[in-house]
C-alpha cells in the first residue's frame, strides 16, 4: 500500500498497480479496497488500477471530521489522489456507496471522468425514513461495533449460494472502524439526488447489477441505464450485492468488454 496526504493531513491508503489507461476502483460500505482484489489482478496487466481505502475505511483514518463524512468529502479525496498521481482523467468504477461517490465525483469534476461504471447502486436522494434508518444504524454501530451488523447483513451482501465470497466480505465488515462507517452513513443520509446529473454524462457508462441484489434491485439499474445517454446494462446472474466478488469471471468479462470499447483518451472542446 502507498499513502497520499490529503489537504487536511489525512494519509489516504491506496494500491497502485499496472500501467496504461487509469481505472479508479471505489469500494462500497462497509468494505475496503480489497473488495476489488479480483479486478486489481485482472486489469492491472492492461490498465493502471488505483484502488484506495476511503476515509475511515481500511487503513485510512477518519480524520478531524469524525461525525459526518459526506459523499463530497470522499469525492474530493479521490480528486486529490488523482492530482498527486498526475492522472488527468480515468474510468471511475464504484459499487454501492462507491457508485454514489462516483456520481458525486462526476457531478463535481466531469472533465476528470473518461468512463463511468456504476455497480449495484442507485442515484435517488434519501427518503425521510431512510435518513432516520441510516442515522439510527450509525448510532448502533458506535454503540455495538460492527460484528452484529455484519452477521445480520451477510446473506444480503453475498447470496447464500455464493459461499466462497462470504468469509472475505464478513472479515472486511468486521474490520471496519465503526466511527468511519457511522460518519459515512450520516453523510449518505444527506446526499443529493443524482438523477438529473446522470442525464448530462457525456462519456460511455456501464451499469452492472446482481440479479438477486435486494439492496439495489435490477429495476434501480434499469432506471439508471435509462437516464444515462450512453450506457450499457449488464445483469450478473446468480449474484446479489457484490457481483464482482460473487461472480468475478462474469463481472470482469462485462467490464473488459466495456473498457475495450472506450477511446484511450477524450478530446474535449477548449
N, C-alpha and C positions, 0 to 999 in steps of 0.2 A: 504494500500500500504506500502511496505517496500522500503528501499533505500540501494543501494550498491555503494560505492565510487569507481569510475574508476581511472585509473592511473593518469589522468590529473585533478583529483579532482571533476569531474562531478558526482553529485548524480543521479544514474540511478534508476528510479522508477520501481517497478515490483510487481506483485502479485504472491504469492507462496502458493498453496493450495493442500492439499491431501498428500498421501504417496504412495510409490511403484515406479515402473519404471518412470524415468523422461521424461516428454513431454514438450518441449520448443516451445511456440507458438510465431511466429514472424509476427507482423502486417504489413499491406501494407501502401501505401501513398495515401492520407494524413490523416491517422487514428491514433488510439492509441490502447492500449491493450484491451479496451472494445469491439473492433470488435470481440473478441474471447469469449465474455461472454457466449453464449450457450455452447461452448466447455469446458470452465472452469467448468461450472456447471455439465456438462455431464460426464467429465472424471476425475474430482478430487476424486470421490469415489474409483477409481481403479489405479490412477496414481498420481505422484507428478507433478502438472501442474505449469509451470513457464511462466508467460506472462508479458513481460516488455513493458514499454513505451520507444521506441527507442530515441536516442539522437536527441533533437529538436522537439519531438512529445509528446503529452500528457503533463504530468507534469515534464518530464525530460528536463532540459535546454539544449540549443545548445552547450554551452561551448566556449572555447577560439579559435575555428577554425570556424568562422562564415560564411565563403564564400562557402566552399565545404565540404560536408561530403560524403566520398567515401563508397562503399559497404564494403571495408576492415575495415574502421573505425567502422561500425556497427557490423561486424563480431567479431572484437577484443573486443568490448564492451561486447558482449554476452559470449565470452570465459572468460573474466574477471568475469562476473556474475556467470557463472558455477563454476569457480575456487573458488570464495568466498563462494558459497553454497556447495562446496565439492562434486560436481556432476561430476563424471568421464566421463560418456557417457550418451547420451539421444537421443530420437527421436526428430528431428528438423523438425518442420512444419512451412512453410511460404507461405503467399499468396501475389501474385503480387510482389511488391518490396520486401516483406518479403521472397518470394520464391527465388529471386535473392540473397538476403543476405544469405539464407540457402545454396545456391550453393557455394557462396564465403566461408562460414564457412567450408563446407565440403572440398573445394579445399585446404584450408589452414590447416585444422585440421581434416582429415578423421578419426583419431583414436577416436575422441570425438563423432562421429555420429553412433548410432546403428540402425537408421532408418531415411529415408528422405521422407518428404511429400511436394510435390510441387503443389500448387493450383493456377490456373489462373495466370500463369507466363510464361516466355519464356527465353531461355538461350542465344540468339544471342547478339552479341555486337551491339551498336547503330550505325545506319547509319549516314552519314553526315547531311542529312535532319533532322533526329531525334535529333541529337546533337543540331542543331540550334533551333529546336522547344522546346526542354527542357530548353535551356538557355533563350530563349525568354519568356517562361512561368515563369521561375524563376524571371526575371525582372518584369514581370507583377504582380506576387504575392507580390513582395516587394513594388511595386507602389500602388496597388489597394487593397491588402488584399485578404482574402480567399473567401468571400461570393459570388462574381460574378462567380468565377470558380466553386464553389460548386453548384450554381444554374444551371450552364451550363452542368455539367457532371453527375448530379444525376441520370438521366434516363439511363446512360450507366453503372454506378456503380451498380444500382439496377434496374432490369427490371420494367417497369411501372405497370405490373400486380402484383408486389410484394410490394404493398403499405405499408404493415406492417413494413418492414425494412427501409423504406426511411427516416423517421424522425431521427432515431438514426444515420444513415450514414451522413445525412446532418449536424447534430449537431457536429459530430466528425470533419468533414471537416472544418466547420466554426470556430471551436475552435482551430485548428492547428495554431501554430506560423508561420507566413509567412516566417520568416527568416530560420526556421528549414526546412520547405518544399522546399524553394529555394535552400538551401545548398544541400539537398538530390537530387534534380533534377539535379544540376550541377555535383554531384558525379556520378549519374546513367548515365549521358551522356558519361562518360569516362570508363564505366565498361568493363571488358574483355569479351571475348566470352567463354561461359561455355560448349559449345557442346562437346569439346574433353574431358574435365574433367568428364562430365556425363558418358562417356563410361568406366570410371575407378571406378564408385561407386560399391563397393562390397557388400553393405548391401541392404536389400529389400527396394524398393521405392514405393511410391504411387503417382500417378499423377491424379489430380482432376481438372475438369473444368466445368463451367456452359455452358449448351447447347447454350445459347443466348449471351455469352460473345463476345463483339466486340473488346475489348482491346486485349485480348489474346484468339483468337478463338480456336475451337476444333482442328483444324489442327496443331496448335502450340503444344497442349498437345499430340497429336498423334506422332509428331516428337520427343518430349522429351521421350515419352514412348519407341519409337524405339531405342533411344540412350542408355537408361539405361539397364544394363544387367539383372536386376532382378526387374521388375516393374509391377504394376497393373495400369490400366487406368480406371477411373470412370468418366462418363459424367452425371452431375446432370441436369435432365430435369427441364424446367421452372425456370431457374436461369440465371443471367447474370454474372457480375464480382465478386460478393460476395456470392457464394452459401452457405457458412457457416452461413450467416445471412438470406438469402432469403429462403433457404430450409434446415434449421438446422437438422431436423429429418433425411432427406436423406443423408446429408453430414456426420452427426455423425454415421449413420449406416455403411457407407463406411469406415470411419476412425476406427470405432470399430472393424470391420472385419479384417482390416489390422493390428491393434495393437494386436489382439488376436493371430495372426499367427507369430508374432515376438518372437524370443527367448528372455528370460528375460535379458540375458547378452550375450556378444560376447566373444568367446575365440579367441584371436588374437595371431599370431605367435610371439615368443620372438625375 
